[in-house]
Amino acid sequence: MTIENLNVYYAKAHVLKNVTVRVAPGEFVSVIGPNGAGKTTLFRTISGLKDGEGRISFNGSPLPRDPAKIVQLGVIHCPEGRHLFPEMSVKDNLLLGAFRLKNFDPESELEKIYQLFPVLRQRERQMARTLSGGEQQMLAIGRALMGRPELLLLDEPTLGLAPIVRKTIAEALKQINDSGVTILLAEQNVPFALAHAHRVYLLETGVIVKEGTPEEFRADAHVQQVYLGGVS
């Protein structure tokens, strides 16, 4: 995916300013930055949920602006806040994620998710509302994976989660990426965002102010001071 000179407004507020981001097939790319920097707006614009000015292309062709068509192309957004169906079971929430697939074996697809997140197998008959925050996040990621994404957009997956759950999700994301799924991650938790990424962008007040490898970010004085607590 290539995003070039993207500008997005909310009324008169200029939220994203000439943002350019590139994600090659198979890459794991993280976008870091503080709350309010524009990360969620970037993802909503990619997904067709927000209008913007600029160019967004996927696999060499312009990305349509219809959210349903974007999903059909394999660009699947796992939003901040999970957006589960609380009165439906874990299994039914997962199956809803496969709506774009015309021919698939439900049990085979579910098994892939249960291998990635074994706790969901144990909880498959429970209502989504009864899960812990970490389990709900695993369910949200699992539901997105049921659609067989080519590009997975993950917005703040660790928000409010305990360190042990963040570790589980980090390991799962590495497995997902190793299986061939391209990942674009938006994350405030910088150590998490740097853990398995190939490249990183820093978004501050709607502007990309730095691009580089995780190693370059860890060595950067500004990143160390503001985002890593002064520790490299």
N, CA, C and O of each residue as an XYZ file, in Angstrom:
928
protein
N       0.845     -1.188      0.000
C       0.000      0.000      0.000
C       0.881      1.239      0.000
O       1.917      1.285      0.663
N       0.447      2.246     -0.760
C       1.149      3.525     -0.795
C       0.158      4.644     -0.517
O      -0.874      4.750     -1.178
N       0.475      5.465      0.453
C      -0.320      6.647      0.792
C       0.562      7.852      0.502
O       1.664      7.965      1.041
N       0.077      8.757     -0.352
C       0.899      9.882     -0.780
C       0.182     11.201     -0.533
O      -0.949     11.412     -0.973
N       0.873     12.084      0.184
C       0.401     13.460      0.391
C      -1.056     13.506      0.836
O      -1.870     14.236      0.270
N      -1.368     12.717      1.855
C      -2.736     12.641      2.356
C      -3.016     13.798      3.311
O      -2.282     14.031      4.271
N      -4.102     14.516      3.018
C      -4.579     15.587      3.882
C      -6.011     15.281      4.286
O      -6.847     14.950      3.445
N      -6.287     15.394      5.574
C      -7.619     15.094      6.094
C      -8.028     16.212      7.046
O      -7.225     16.715      7.832
N      -9.301     16.584      6.950
C      -9.834     17.675      7.764
C     -11.054     17.200      8.550
O     -11.818     16.357      8.080
N     -11.225     17.747      9.739
C     -12.480     17.677     10.481
C     -12.950     19.120     10.616
O     -12.387     19.903     11.380
N     -14.008     19.461      9.847
C     -14.432     20.858      9.751
C     -13.221     21.683      9.296
O     -12.679     21.424      8.222
N     -12.791     22.659     10.082
C     -11.648     23.484      9.681
C     -10.326     22.978     10.254
O      -9.267     23.538      9.971
N     -10.390     21.925     11.052
C      -9.164     21.387     11.660
C      -8.423     20.508     10.657
O      -8.985     19.553     10.121
N      -7.160     20.841     10.409
C      -6.310     20.095      9.476
C      -5.627     18.979     10.272
O      -4.622     19.213     10.942
N      -6.182     17.763     10.193
C      -5.780     16.679     11.094
C      -4.584     15.901     10.570
O      -3.686     15.565     11.342
N      -4.550     15.608      9.277
C      -3.402     14.945      8.645
C      -2.854     15.864      7.571
O      -3.605     16.387      6.748
N      -1.530     16.061      7.582
C      -0.907     17.071      6.733
C       0.163     16.442      5.847
O       1.273     16.152      6.293
N      -0.198     16.238      4.579
C       0.750     15.704      3.586
C       1.428     14.424      4.071
O       2.646     14.276      3.976
N       0.623     13.513      4.586
C       1.151     12.255      5.128
C       1.460     11.280      3.996
O       0.617     11.018      3.138
N       2.668     10.752      4.005
C       3.088      9.730      3.048
C       3.592      8.512      3.825
O       4.504      8.616      4.646
N       2.985      7.363      3.551
C       3.341      6.107      4.215
C       3.351      5.009      3.168
O       2.450      4.935      2.332
N       4.361      4.162      3.208
C       4.446      3.031      2.283
C       4.589      1.734      3.074
O       5.350      1.650      4.037
N       3.839      0.736      2.642
C       3.888     -0.582      3.276
C       4.043     -1.617      2.171
O       3.131     -1.803      1.366
N       5.184     -2.290      2.122
C       5.429     -3.292      1.088
C       4.753     -4.607      1.462
O       4.530     -4.873      2.643
N       4.425     -5.433      0.469
C       3.825     -6.736      0.774
C       4.691     -7.537      1.743
O       5.898     -7.670      1.541
N       4.072     -8.065      2.788
C       4.781     -8.869      3.771
C       5.427     -8.094      4.897
O       5.951     -8.690      5.838
N       5.400     -6.765      4.817
C       6.022     -5.953      5.862
C       5.150     -5.861      7.110
O       3.943     -6.097      7.075
N       5.798     -5.515      8.197
C       5.146     -5.132      9.446
C       5.605     -3.701      9.707
O       6.767     -3.465     10.038
N       4.696     -2.759      9.556
C       5.014     -1.340      9.704
C       4.195     -0.762     10.851
O       2.985     -0.975     10.926
N       4.854     -0.032     11.740
C       4.175      0.597     12.871
C       4.135      2.110     12.693
O       5.095      2.718     12.221
N       3.013      2.703     13.076
C       2.869      4.157     13.150
C       2.696      4.501     14.623
O       1.703      4.126     15.247
N       3.671      5.217     15.172
C       3.609      5.581     16.583
C       3.331      7.074     16.711
O       3.448      7.832     15.748
N       2.963      7.472     17.913
C       2.685      8.876     18.173
C       1.735      9.002     19.335
O       1.083      8.030     19.717
N       1.647     10.196     19.906
C       0.797     10.395     21.078
C      -0.684     10.347     20.721
O      -1.056     10.368     19.548
N      -1.511     10.283     21.741
C      -2.951     10.364     21.556
C      -3.298     11.687     20.876
O      -2.807     12.741     21.280
N      -4.138     11.634     19.851
C      -4.517     12.846     19.136
C      -3.601     13.212     17.987
O      -3.797     14.246     17.349
N      -2.598     12.381     17.707
C      -1.657     12.691     16.628
C      -2.267     12.512     15.248
O      -1.790     13.099     14.277
N      -3.337     11.690     15.151
C      -3.968     11.450     13.857
C      -3.893     10.015     13.388
O      -4.241      9.720     12.245
N      -3.443      9.111     14.255
C      -3.276      7.718     13.846
C      -4.611      7.075     13.473
O      -4.727      6.424     12.435
N      -5.614      7.261     14.325
C      -6.927      6.667     14.040
C      -7.544      7.294     12.798
O      -8.176      6.597     12.004
N      -7.371      8.589     12.622
C      -7.871      9.250     11.410
C      -7.216      8.666     10.171
O      -7.883      8.458      9.158
N      -5.922      8.401     10.237
C      -5.222      7.778      9.112
C      -5.855      6.443      8.763
O      -6.113      6.165      7.592
N      -6.105      5.618      9.763
C      -6.668      4.291      9.505
C      -8.103      4.380      9.005
O      -8.500      3.615      8.126
N      -8.888      5.307      9.554
C     -10.265      5.478      9.087
C     -10.301      5.957      7.639
O     -11.204      5.599      6.883
N      -9.327      6.760      7.261
C      -9.268      7.237      5.881
C      -8.876      6.108      4.937
O      -9.461      5.969      3.863
N      -7.899      5.307      5.323
C      -7.531      4.150      4.505
C      -8.739      3.248      4.293
O      -8.953      2.739      3.193
N      -9.533      3.050      5.348
C     -10.670      2.123      5.305
C     -11.902      2.691      4.617
O     -12.910      1.999      4.482
N     -11.830      3.950      4.178
C     -12.967      4.553      3.495
C     -14.012      5.121      4.423
O     -15.096      5.500      3.978
N     -13.708      5.188      5.713
C     -14.665      5.704      6.691
C     -14.551      7.212      6.874
O     -15.386      7.824      7.539
N     -13.516      7.812      6.283
C     -13.297      9.252      6.366
C     -12.739      9.721      5.034
O     -11.876      9.061      4.456
N     -13.222     10.848      4.545
C     -12.730     11.394      3.280
C     -11.393     12.092      3.489
O     -11.126     12.665      4.545
N     -10.562     12.029      2.456
C      -9.283     12.709      2.500
C      -8.862     13.151      1.114
O      -9.439     12.731      0.111
N      -7.848     14.003      1.067
C      -7.278     14.478     -0.192
C      -5.879     13.900     -0.319
O      -5.068     14.011      0.600
N      -5.599     13.283     -1.459
C      -4.313     12.643     -1.674
C      -4.512     11.343     -2.423
O      -5.592     11.085     -2.954
N      -3.478     10.525     -2.467
C      -3.547      9.265     -3.209
C      -3.305      8.089     -2.274
O      -2.358      8.084     -1.488
N      -4.182      7.091     -2.377
C      -3.992      5.825     -1.665
C      -4.108      4.713     -2.690
O      -5.140      4.581     -3.348
N      -3.065      3.915     -2.833
C      -3.087      2.814     -3.796
C      -2.762      1.510     -3.086
O      -2.061      1.481     -2.074
N      -3.295      0.432     -3.652
C      -3.097     -0.900     -3.080
C      -2.847     -1.865     -4.223
O      -3.647     -1.963     -5.154
N      -1.728     -2.579     -4.145
C      -1.319     -3.486     -5.222
C      -1.280     -2.779     -6.570
O      -1.643     -3.351     -7.598
N      -0.834     -1.528     -6.549
C      -0.615     -0.785     -7.780
C      -1.820     -0.081     -8.356
O      -1.700      0.601     -9.373
N      -2.982     -0.225     -7.737
C      -4.200      0.413     -8.242
C      -4.786      1.334     -7.182
O      -4.612      1.091     -5.988
N      -5.486      2.400     -7.609
C      -6.115      3.289     -6.625
C      -7.076      2.516     -5.729
O      -7.860      1.696     -6.204
N      -7.006      2.783     -4.445
C      -7.904      2.117     -3.501
C      -9.287      2.756     -3.603
O      -9.405      3.976     -3.489
N     -10.344      1.953     -3.817
C     -11.689      2.541     -3.873
C     -12.041      3.180     -2.538
O     -11.449      2.854     -1.509
N     -13.009      4.090     -2.561
C     -13.380      4.782     -1.330
C     -14.591      4.165     -0.654
O     -15.025      4.654      0.389
N     -15.143      3.112     -1.220
C     -16.269      2.398     -0.626
C     -15.718      1.389      0.384
O     -14.972      0.493     -0.009
N     -16.063      1.504      1.682
C     -15.514      0.583      2.685
C     -15.738     -0.887      2.353
O     -14.857     -1.710      2.599
N     -16.902     -1.234      1.796
C     -17.179     -2.640      1.473
C     -16.239     -3.144      0.382
O     -15.773     -4.282      0.443
N     -15.959     -2.309     -0.609
C     -15.047     -2.709     -1.685
C     -13.618     -2.830     -1.168
O     -12.857     -3.684     -1.623
N     -13.259     -1.977     -0.223
C     -11.922     -2.048      0.369
C     -11.741     -3.374      1.099
O     -10.697     -4.014      0.978
N     -12.752     -3.783      1.854
C     -12.699     -5.071      2.552
C     -12.601     -6.215      1.558
O     -11.851     -7.166      1.779
N     -13.349     -6.135      0.465
C     -13.313     -7.200     -0.537
C     -11.927     -7.363     -1.152
O     -11.572     -8.450     -1.608
N     -11.150     -6.291     -1.166
C      -9.780     -6.369     -1.685
C      -8.820     -7.008     -0.684
O      -7.677     -7.312     -1.022
N      -9.289     -7.211      0.551
C      -8.432     -7.831      1.558
C      -7.768     -6.862      2.504
O      -6.851     -7.236      3.235
N      -8.223     -5.601      2.502
C      -7.731     -4.616      3.465
C      -8.728     -4.593      4.618
O      -9.837     -4.078      4.474
N      -8.336     -5.146      5.751
C      -9.273     -5.351      6.856
C      -8.791     -4.592      8.091
O      -7.639     -4.703      8.509
N      -9.707     -3.825      8.652
C      -9.426     -2.888      9.735
C      -9.922     -3.463     11.056
O     -11.105     -3.769     11.204
N      -9.018     -3.605     12.006
C      -9.381     -3.989     13.376
C      -9.306     -2.711     14.209
O      -8.215     -2.309     14.615
N     -10.441     -2.065     14.470
C     -10.416     -0.709     15.017
C     -10.133     -0.655     16.508
O     -10.270     -1.644     17.227
N      -9.737      0.524     16.947
C      -9.636      0.789     18.378
C     -11.021      0.634     19.004
O     -12.016      1.092     18.443
N     -11.079     -0.009     20.160
C     -12.360     -0.181     20.825
C     -13.043     -1.503     20.534
O     -14.088     -1.804     21.112
N     -12.461     -2.300     19.638
C     -12.874     -3.702     19.374
C     -14.168     -3.842     18.606
O     -14.212     -4.614     17.648
N     -15.236     -3.132     18.976
C     -16.500     -3.151     18.221
C     -17.021     -4.571     18.007
O     -17.367     -4.957     16.890
N     -17.070     -5.325     19.077
C     -17.622     -6.677     19.028
C     -19.143     -6.626     19.151
O     -19.720     -5.582     19.456
N     -19.782     -7.773     18.910
C     -21.211     -7.920     19.156
C     -21.358     -8.568     20.530
O     -21.211     -9.785     20.650
N     -21.647     -7.778     21.574
C     -21.537     -8.278     22.951
C     -22.493     -9.401     23.301
O     -22.180    -10.230     24.156
N     -23.661     -9.447     22.655
C     -24.654    -10.475     22.990
C     -24.549    -11.704     22.092
O     -25.408    -12.584     22.133
N     -23.501    -11.758     21.287
C     -23.261    -12.935     20.453
C     -22.083    -13.714     21.018
O     -21.234    -13.158     21.714
N     -22.039    -14.999     20.714
C     -20.962    -15.846     21.227
C     -19.637    -15.517     20.557
O     -19.586    -14.870     19.512
N     -18.578    -15.980     21.185
C     -17.241    -15.836     20.606
C     -17.212    -16.442     19.206
O     -16.710    -15.823     18.268
N     -17.745    -17.641     19.069
C     -17.729    -18.322     17.776
C     -18.492    -17.534     16.723
O     -18.020    -17.395     15.595
N     -19.658    -17.019     17.072
C     -20.454    -16.277     16.099
C     -19.791    -14.955     15.722
O     -19.869    -14.531     14.569
N     -19.145    -14.305     16.677
C     -18.384    -13.097     16.352
C     -17.287    -13.411     15.343
O     -17.074    -12.657     14.394
N     -16.593    -14.523     15.551
C     -15.536    -14.915     14.617
C     -16.103    -15.198     13.231
O     -15.549    -14.746     12.229
N     -17.192    -15.935     13.172
C     -17.769    -16.298     11.875
C     -18.221    -15.071     11.097
O     -18.176    -15.073      9.866
N     -18.654    -14.026     11.789
C     -19.045    -12.801     11.098
C     -17.871    -12.181     10.350
O     -18.063    -11.496      9.346
N     -16.662    -12.421     10.836
C     -15.488    -11.868     10.178
C     -15.214    -12.457      8.815
O     -14.445    -11.890      8.038
N     -15.835    -13.595      8.507
C     -15.586    -14.283      7.232
C     -16.625    -13.938      6.175
O     -16.756    -14.647      5.177
N     -17.368    -12.848      6.388
C     -18.490    -12.579      5.482
C     -18.049    -12.318      4.049
O     -18.835    -12.517      3.123
N     -16.799    -11.873      3.840
C     -16.363    -11.570      2.477
C     -15.968    -12.822      1.693
O     -15.816    -12.763      0.473
N     -15.801    -13.950      2.379
C     -15.335    -15.170      1.729
C     -16.508    -15.925      1.121
O     -17.530    -16.129      1.777
N     -16.362    -16.336     -0.129
C     -17.447    -17.039     -0.818
C     -17.393    -18.545     -0.567
O     -18.431    -19.182     -0.388
N     -16.222    -19.097     -0.554
C     -16.071    -20.535     -0.326
C     -15.031    -20.749      0.767
O     -13.843    -20.496      0.569
N     -15.489    -21.214      1.911
C     -14.533    -21.470      2.984
C     -15.101    -22.521      3.919
O     -16.312    -22.727      4.005
N     -14.188    -23.177      4.613
C     -14.545    -24.197      5.595
C     -14.540    -23.533      6.970
O     -13.467    -23.253      7.506
N     -15.718    -23.271      7.560
C     -15.759    -22.541      8.832
C     -14.899    -23.171      9.919
O     -14.180    -22.467     10.627
N     -14.967    -24.484     10.055
C     -14.223    -25.135     11.139
C     -12.721    -25.015     10.936
O     -11.969    -24.855     11.897
N     -12.283    -25.092      9.676
C     -10.860    -24.957      9.384
C     -10.367    -23.550      9.710
O      -9.292    -23.376     10.285
N     -11.164    -22.545      9.336
C     -10.778    -21.162      9.621
C     -10.792    -20.890     11.123
O      -9.903    -20.216     11.644
N     -11.799    -21.411     11.814
C     -11.856    -21.235     13.264
C     -10.656    -21.881     13.949
O     -10.112    -21.336     14.909
N     -10.249    -23.044     13.449
C      -9.122    -23.754     14.054
C      -7.852    -22.911     13.997
O      -7.058    -22.925     14.937
N      -7.653    -22.178     12.905
C      -6.474    -21.311     12.794
C      -6.479    -20.256     13.899
O      -5.444    -19.965     14.499
N      -7.651    -19.690     14.157
C      -7.752    -18.665     15.200
C      -7.544    -19.280     16.577
O      -6.875    -18.695     17.428
N      -8.113    -20.455     16.794
C      -7.982    -21.105     18.102
C      -6.541    -21.538     18.375
O      -6.112    -21.575     19.529
N      -5.803    -21.861     17.333
C      -4.390    -22.187     17.530
C      -3.592    -20.940     17.897
O      -2.647    -21.000     18.683
N      -3.985    -19.818     17.319
C      -3.301    -18.557     17.614
C      -3.656    -18.045     19.008
O      -2.790    -17.562     19.739
N      -4.938    -18.153     19.371
C      -5.438    -17.696     20.668
C      -6.218    -18.838     21.325
O      -7.445    -18.864     21.233
N      -5.538    -19.778     21.982
C      -6.217    -20.954     22.547
C      -7.350    -20.625     23.517
O      -8.302    -21.395     23.638
N      -7.254    -19.487     24.208
C      -8.306    -19.142     25.165
C      -9.653    -18.957     24.477
O     -10.695    -19.164     25.098
N      -9.647    -18.570     23.206
C     -10.914    -18.379     22.498
C     -11.624    -19.709     22.252
O     -12.852    -19.753     22.194
N     -10.868    -20.777     22.109
C     -11.490    -22.097     21.983
C     -12.250    -22.437     23.279
O     -13.366    -22.955     23.245
N     -11.621    -22.133     24.405
C     -12.254    -22.403     25.695
C     -13.501    -21.541     25.906
O     -14.417    -21.928     26.631
N     -13.525    -20.379     25.270
C     -14.616    -19.422     25.488
C     -15.617    -19.389     24.328
O     -16.481    -18.513     24.309
N     -15.532    -20.300     23.373
C     -16.260    -20.110     22.119
C     -17.778    -20.005     22.281
O     -18.439    -19.397     21.440
N     -18.336    -20.576     23.332
C     -19.798    -20.503     23.535
C     -20.210    -19.331     24.423
O     -21.400    -19.050     24.567
N     -19.243    -18.655     25.010
C     -19.562    -17.525     25.884
C     -19.948    -16.297     25.068
O     -19.510    -16.136     23.928
N     -20.771    -15.431     25.659
C     -21.074    -14.150     25.047
C     -19.817    -13.274     25.080
O     -19.044    -13.318     26.038
N     -19.627    -12.495     24.042
C     -18.427    -11.659     23.959
C     -18.321    -10.697     25.138
O     -17.218    -10.365     25.574
N     -19.461    -10.251     25.654
C     -19.442     -9.284     26.760
C     -18.864     -9.872     28.046
O     -18.468     -9.124     28.940
N     -18.811    -11.194     28.150
C     -18.313    -11.825     29.378
C     -16.797    -11.990     29.381
O     -16.226    -12.403     30.390
N     -16.147    -11.676     28.283
C     -14.697    -11.855     28.191
C     -13.961    -10.720     28.893
O     -14.496     -9.625     29.063
N     -12.741    -11.000     29.292
C     -11.870     -9.950     29.818
C     -11.463     -9.022     28.674
O     -11.683     -9.330     27.503
N     -10.866     -7.882     29.031
C     -10.423     -6.949     28.002
C      -9.425     -7.570     27.040
O      -9.505     -7.363     25.829
N      -8.484     -8.334     27.584
C      -7.495     -8.986     26.730
C      -8.113    -10.017     25.815
O      -7.743    -10.122     24.646
N      -9.063    -10.783     26.348
C      -9.742    -11.792     25.528
C     -10.582    -11.133     24.441
O     -10.664    -11.641     23.323
N     -11.203    -10.008     24.765
C     -11.973     -9.286     23.751
C     -11.069     -8.785     22.632
O     -11.450     -8.808     21.462
N      -9.861     -8.328     22.995
C      -8.939     -7.869     21.953
C      -8.487     -9.031     21.073
O      -8.378     -8.879     19.856
N      -8.225    -10.178     21.672
C      -7.885    -11.364     20.882
C      -9.031    -11.726     19.945
O      -8.803    -12.103     18.796
N     -10.261    -11.612     20.436
C     -11.425    -11.913     19.606
C     -11.532    -10.932     18.451
O     -11.844    -11.333     17.330
N     -11.279     -9.657     18.705
C     -11.340     -8.657     17.637
C     -10.298     -8.940     16.556
O     -10.586     -8.837     15.364
N      -9.088     -9.297     16.980
C      -8.044     -9.634     16.007
C      -8.415    -10.909     15.263
O      -8.255    -10.993     14.045
N      -8.912    -11.904     16.001
C      -9.328    -13.155     15.370
C     -10.421    -12.943     14.347
O     -10.391    -13.540     13.271
N     -11.390    -12.097     14.669
C     -12.473    -11.819     13.720
C     -11.925    -11.186     12.443
O     -12.357    -11.533     11.343
N     -10.974    -10.259     12.583
C     -10.359     -9.657     11.398
C      -9.624    -10.704     10.568
O      -9.676    -10.671      9.339
N      -8.942    -11.629     11.233
C      -8.194    -12.666     10.518
C      -9.109    -13.644      9.799
O      -8.706    -14.248      8.805
N     -10.337    -13.810     10.286
C     -11.281    -14.716      9.625
C     -11.597    -14.260      8.205
O     -12.036    -15.062      7.380
N     -11.378    -12.985      7.915
C     -11.596    -12.482      6.565
C     -10.414    -12.689      5.641
O     -10.411    -12.203      4.510
N      -9.402    -13.414      6.118
C      -8.178    -13.668      5.335
C      -7.592    -12.369      4.769
O      -7.524    -12.209      3.550
N      -7.178    -11.458      5.619
C      -6.659    -10.177      5.128
C      -5.352    -10.328      4.370
O      -4.511    -11.167      4.691
N      -5.210     -9.495      3.360
C      -3.913     -9.334      2.715
C      -3.131     -8.250      3.455
O      -1.918     -8.347      3.640
N      -3.864     -7.212      3.872
C      -3.304     -6.146      4.704
C      -4.198     -5.984      5.922
O      -5.395     -5.728      5.792
N      -3.615     -6.135      7.106
C      -4.346     -6.004      8.364
C      -3.992     -4.672      9.004
O      -2.827     -4.402      9.294
N      -5.010     -3.835      9.226
C      -4.845     -2.558      9.911
C      -5.235     -2.745     11.372
O      -6.380     -3.086     11.672
N      -4.304     -2.527     12.266
C      -4.546     -2.727     13.702
C      -4.395     -1.399     14.427
O      -3.305     -0.828     14.468
N      -5.494     -0.907     15.000
C      -5.481      0.394     15.661
C      -5.487      0.216     17.177
O      -6.487     -0.207     17.756
N      -4.367      0.541     17.811
C      -4.217      0.543     19.267
C      -4.659     -0.777     19.918
O      -5.513     -0.757     20.804
N      -4.106     -1.908     19.506
C      -4.569     -3.186     20.060
C      -4.207     -3.419     21.520
O      -4.792     -4.295     22.157
N      -3.250     -2.653     22.078
C      -2.844     -2.909     23.470
C      -3.467     -1.937     24.461
O      -3.164     -1.994     25.653
N      -4.326     -1.051     23.990
C      -4.870     -0.008     24.854
C      -5.575     -0.605     26.073
O      -6.541     -1.357     25.935
N      -5.086     -0.266     27.263
C      -5.710     -0.701     28.503
C      -5.420     -2.131     28.917
O      -6.038     -2.640     29.852
N      -4.491     -2.789     28.237
C      -4.232     -4.203     28.529
C      -3.035     -4.380     29.463
O      -2.114     -3.564     29.480
N      -3.070     -5.461     30.234
C      -1.974     -5.794     31.142
C      -0.745     -6.237     30.353
O      -0.879     -6.732     29.234
N       0.456     -6.065     30.923
C       1.684     -6.440     30.210
C       1.695     -7.878     29.713
O       2.174     -8.137     28.609
N       1.181     -8.819     30.496
C       1.216    -10.218     30.063
C       0.336    -10.437     28.832
O       0.650    -11.268     27.980
N      -0.763     -9.691     28.742
C      -1.638     -9.805     27.574
C      -0.980     -9.146     26.366
O      -1.067     -9.657     25.249
N      -0.320     -8.010     26.595
C       0.395     -7.352     25.497
C       1.441     -8.293     24.903
O       1.624     -8.335     23.686
N       2.125     -9.047     25.762
C       3.133     -9.994     25.277
C       2.492    -11.067     24.410
O       3.037    -11.423     23.365
N       1.342    -11.587     24.830
C       0.634    -12.603     24.047
C       0.245    -12.060     22.679
O       0.392    -12.746     21.667
N      -0.248    -10.831     22.652
C      -0.675    -10.242     21.386
C       0.527     -9.942     20.502
O       0.460    -10.128     19.286
N       1.623     -9.481     21.093
C       2.836     -9.226     20.307
C       3.322    -10.498     19.626
O       3.687    -10.477     18.451
N       3.326    -11.600     20.361
C       3.764    -12.875     19.785
C       2.811    -13.325     18.681
O       3.243    -13.877     17.669
N       1.513    -13.088     18.879
C       0.535    -13.463     17.856
C       0.727    -12.639     16.590
O       0.640    -13.174     15.484
N       0.987    -11.343     16.741
C       1.180    -10.495     15.562
C       2.406    -10.924     14.767
O       2.403    -10.874     13.537
N       3.454    -11.347     15.469
C       4.632    -11.844     14.751
C       4.279    -13.094     13.952
O       4.697    -13.235     12.803
N       3.512    -14.001     14.555
C       3.091    -15.205     13.829
C       2.235    -14.851     12.614
O       2.390    -15.437     11.542
N       1.334    -13.891     12.793
C       0.465    -13.469     11.690
C       1.300    -12.916     10.546
O       1.082    -13.263      9.385
N       2.253    -12.058     10.874
C       3.114    -11.477      9.850
C       3.998    -12.536      9.202
O       4.196    -12.521      7.987
N       4.528    -13.452     10.003
C       5.368    -14.524      9.460
C       4.589    -15.422      8.506
O       5.175    -16.053      7.626
N       3.263    -15.480      8.679
C       2.432    -16.309      7.791
C       2.167    -15.638      6.451
O       1.569    -16.244      5.561
N       2.614    -14.377      6.298
C       2.462    -13.689      5.022
C       1.506    -12.523      5.020
O       1.346    -11.863      3.993
N       0.862    -12.248      6.148
C      -0.076    -11.124      6.223
C       0.703     -9.829      6.464
O       1.501     -9.743      7.398
N       0.468     -8.836      5.626
C       1.063     -7.519      5.811
C       0.334     -6.813      6.950
O      -0.893     -6.874      7.034
N       1.082     -6.144      7.827
C       0.481     -5.481      8.988
C       0.862     -4.006      9.008
O       2.029     -3.646      8.852
N      -0.147     -3.159      9.203
C       0.070     -1.747      9.515
C      -0.546     -1.510     10.890
O      -1.757     -1.637     11.070
N       0.295     -1.166     11.847
C      -0.094     -1.045     13.252
C      -0.020      0.408     13.694
O       0.982      1.079     13.447
N      -1.071      0.904     14.347
C      -1.037      2.200     15.025
C      -0.993      1.934     16.519
O      -1.808      1.175     17.042
N      -0.040      2.558     17.209
C       0.159      2.175     18.613
C       0.835      3.296     19.399
O       1.817      3.885     18.949
N       0.283      3.580     20.593
C       0.922      4.527     21.510
C       2.032      3.867     22.314
O       2.987      4.531     22.718
N       1.913      2.566     22.549
C       2.910      1.846     23.339
C       4.121      1.574     22.442
O       4.137      0.620     21.665
N       5.125      2.430     22.571
C       6.235      2.396     21.617
C       7.072      1.125     21.717
O       7.403      0.562     20.674
N       7.435      0.634     22.902
C       8.178     -0.633     22.937
C       7.440     -1.766     22.222
O       8.056     -2.565     21.517
N       6.125     -1.831     22.406
C       5.318     -2.838     21.708
C       5.392     -2.626     20.195
O       5.567     -3.579     19.436
N       5.259     -1.375     19.767
C       5.246     -1.072     18.334
C       6.576     -1.386     17.662
O       6.614     -1.742     16.484
N       7.665     -1.253     18.414
C       8.995     -1.490     17.841
C       9.395     -2.958     17.866
O      10.319     -3.359     17.157
N       8.712     -3.767     18.673
C       9.178     -5.124     18.969
C       9.394     -5.971     17.725
O      10.433     -6.619     17.599
N       8.434     -5.982     16.801
C       8.531     -6.875     15.647
C       8.393     -6.151     14.306
O       8.323     -6.790     13.257
N       8.355     -4.821     14.344
C       8.184     -4.059     13.100
C       9.451     -4.096     12.253
O      10.567     -4.194     12.765
N       9.243     -4.014     10.942
C      10.374     -3.852     10.024
C      10.730     -2.372      9.876
O      11.902     -2.000      9.813
N       9.680     -1.532      9.822
C       9.887     -0.087      9.713
C       8.855      0.629     10.587
O       7.824      0.068     10.958
N       9.173      1.895     10.902
C       8.337      2.668     11.821
C       8.201      4.095     11.299
O       9.140      4.663     10.742
N       7.008      4.662     11.493
C       6.762      6.083     11.235
C       6.354      6.742     12.547
O       5.627      6.151     13.346
N       6.822      7.963     12.765
C       6.404      8.758     13.920
C       5.491      9.872     13.431
O       5.893     10.711     12.626
N       4.255      9.869     13.931
C       3.241     10.858     13.561
C       2.996     11.769     14.761
O       2.587     11.313     15.829
N       3.249     13.049     14.569
C       3.010     14.041     15.625
C       2.219     15.203     15.046
O       2.603     15.776     14.026
N       1.110     15.552     15.702
C       0.216     16.631     15.258
C      -0.062     16.566     13.755
O      -0.033     17.580     13.057
N      -0.330     15.357     13.278
C      -0.740     15.171     11.894
C       0.368     15.159     10.868
O       0.094     15.141      9.668
N       1.616     15.168     11.310
C       2.762     15.226     10.398
C       3.683     14.035     10.668
O       3.972     13.714     11.820
N       4.143     13.383      9.593
C       5.172     12.350      9.738
C       6.502     13.057      9.965
O       7.010     13.738      9.073
N       7.065     12.894     11.160
C       8.298     13.610     11.499
C       9.527     12.713     11.451
O      10.655     13.206     11.470
N       9.319     11.393     11.388
C      10.472     10.489     11.306
C      10.030      9.164     10.717
O       8.924      8.689     10.977
N      10.902      8.578      9.926
C      10.712      7.232      9.382
C      12.027      6.484      9.534
O      13.095      7.057      9.320
N      11.956      5.203      9.903
C      13.188      4.437     10.022
C      12.941      3.044     10.557
O      11.799      2.600     10.676
N      14.020      2.367     10.875
C      13.937      1.026     11.446
C      13.731      1.130     12.958
O      13.977      2.186     13.539
N      13.285      0.049     13.599
C      13.186      0.080     15.062
C      14.516      0.428     15.732
O      14.540      1.131     16.742
N      15.610     -0.061     15.172
C      16.923      0.228     15.752
C      17.216      1.725     15.698
O      17.746      2.292     16.653
N      16.870      2.364     14.577
C      17.093      3.806     14.450
C      16.214      4.582     15.428
O      16.642      5.593     15.984
N      14.998      4.112     15.635
C      14.110      4.784     16.586
C      14.623      4.648     18.013
O      14.582      5.606     18.786
N      15.106      3.459     18.364
C      15.606      3.267     19.730
C      16.833      4.141     20.012
O      17.088      4.510     21.159
N      17.585      4.465     18.967
C      18.797      5.265     19.131
C      18.539      6.766     19.035
O      19.438      7.565     19.296
N      17.327      7.156     18.666
C      16.995      8.563     18.457
C      16.746      9.255     19.802
O      15.960      8.770     20.616
N      17.410     10.376     20.028
C      17.324     11.064     21.321
C      15.901     11.532     21.621
O      15.436     11.407     22.754
N      15.213     12.066     20.623
C      13.837     12.550     20.834
C      12.913     11.391     21.187
O      12.104     11.498     22.109
N      13.029     10.292     20.462
C      12.188      9.121     20.737
C      12.488      8.576     22.125
O      11.572      8.228     22.871
N      13.770      8.503     22.473
C      14.146      8.017     23.805
C      13.524      8.874     24.899
O      12.953      8.354     25.858
N      13.639     10.186     24.749
C      13.188     11.091     25.803
C      11.670     11.121     25.933
O      11.136     11.088     27.042
N      10.970     11.185     24.787
C       9.521     11.402     24.810
C       8.738     10.097     24.903
O       7.697     10.043     25.558
N       9.238      9.035     24.245
C       8.433      7.821     24.106
C       9.005      6.600     24.821
O       8.287      5.629     25.059
N      10.285      6.644     25.163
C      10.901      5.484     25.803
C      11.420      5.802     27.199
O      12.219      5.046     27.752
N      10.977      6.904     27.763
C      11.342      7.242     29.139
C      12.810      7.525     29.345
O      13.336      7.359     30.446
N      13.484      7.959     28.270
C      14.893      8.293     28.384
C      15.819      7.103     28.385
O      17.016      7.242     28.635
N      15.261      5.901     28.099
C      16.075      4.679     28.096
C      16.157      4.148     26.685
O      15.128      3.959     26.036
N      17.369      3.902     26.191
C      17.531      3.376     24.837
C      17.398      1.871     24.846
O      17.504      1.235     23.798
